Amino acid sequence: MNTRNSLVAIAIAMAVCPALQAEESTSVAEAFAAGKTTLDFRLRYENVTQDNALKDADALTLRTMLNYSSGNYQGFSTTVELEDTRIVLGQGDYTVGPTGYNPGEYSVIGDPEHTELDQGYVQYAAKGLTVKAGRQVITMDNHRFVGHVGWRQDKQTFDGVSVKYVPMQEVTLNYAYLTQRNRIFAEAADFDSKDHLLNASYKTPYGTLTGYGYLLEIDNETDNSLDTWGVRFAGATELSGTKVLYEAEFATQSSETATTDFDADYLNLSIGAVVSGITAKLGYESLGSDNGSYGFSTPLATLHKFNGWADMFLSTPASGLVDTSVSVSGSLLEGSWMVVYHAFDADEKTATLDDLGSEVDVQYTKALGKNYSVGLKYAAYSGDSGYVDTDKAWLWFGAKF
């Protein structure tokens, strides 16, 4: 039986399991019988237009995700999740470089056709301790350093072991060791790794204080360590009847290879307020540079969430990146809207490299009852210093059961 047929057989078997979740089962068989199955569809149209020689890109793709989580037996449970993405109605005029799909012809849309095991792990949970072994989603804080890239049709997962320990209500300790990074291009750009993720947080009445260390290394028999240590504080408080939001974060990073040794710093500051249901934020984020030769990097992040939805800065320029942003969001017609403006600059400026352009992002999302949702999103980037003007638009429909 080929891989595709095997996955279909597993999916059918999981789908017939009762959608019940037992807190504690008396046998392994009962734990599996009491498992919960969920099915998730996302149909999305994406268009990319750039002011260069590449053809405009269009993609209509359907992602199907089937998840089964067993019941609990003596603290043990298991989760299996399958993911599939298909081009719909032949609307596949786009480029996915790592997979070799239409290389160099169209603008890039990072949603290749694929079928894969998205998650498959065994979990043990008891007395504040949770251990997962296998392929799994791992996120830390706001996804700036470790995320699942859930925006793309093939989300990012990791192979390895993760440990979460909550010794008291205010304290959370996380550690993970990763042996493979399963990135957003199916298997075409996955990396074997030797990554250590450490994250500890303490909740105070005014916000959460977090310290972290992310020690990354691609396992390819070369020197390529990327070590990041940082501290973050984020929270909210009431001030004269107004909810005030705040965030401050600093990190330092070293990148070492056989021939180079770079250091760079990261700084993130934001302040906001919620007034009459409208949330407004002012943000300043600096991904520093080492004398214009290296830019602060976050290779495990949900990068689409930061520095503009046009994704012009998925890789930090060697000159670094300073992103000053203003966002406003609220509710309309029982849905949610957001408008964001970004002004980009180089961290290490030169006579020819200073302004890196600007971007306007707009989004509206709405739930349609319990199981369905729709969304509309647009990003307009105005380029400078060699970056091309780029417009991106998305329209999607989701269903969960």
Protein Blocks (a to p, Z undefined) as FASTA:
>chain_A
ZZklmmmmmmmmmmmpccbddfbdcbfklmmmmpccdddddddddddddddfbdcddddd
dddddddddddeehiacdddddddddeehiacccdfknopaghkbccdfbdcddddfbdc
ddddeehiacdedjddddehjlmmbcehlmpmbdcddedddddddfbfkbccdddddfbd
cdfeljllgccddddddddddddfkbccddddddddddehpafbdcdddddddddddeeh
iacdddddddddddddfkbccddddddddddddeehiacdddddddddeehiaccddfkb
cfklggpjklpmmpacfkbpadddddddddeehiacdddddddddfbdcfklcbecjcdd
ddddddehjkbccdddddddddeehiacdddddddddddZZ
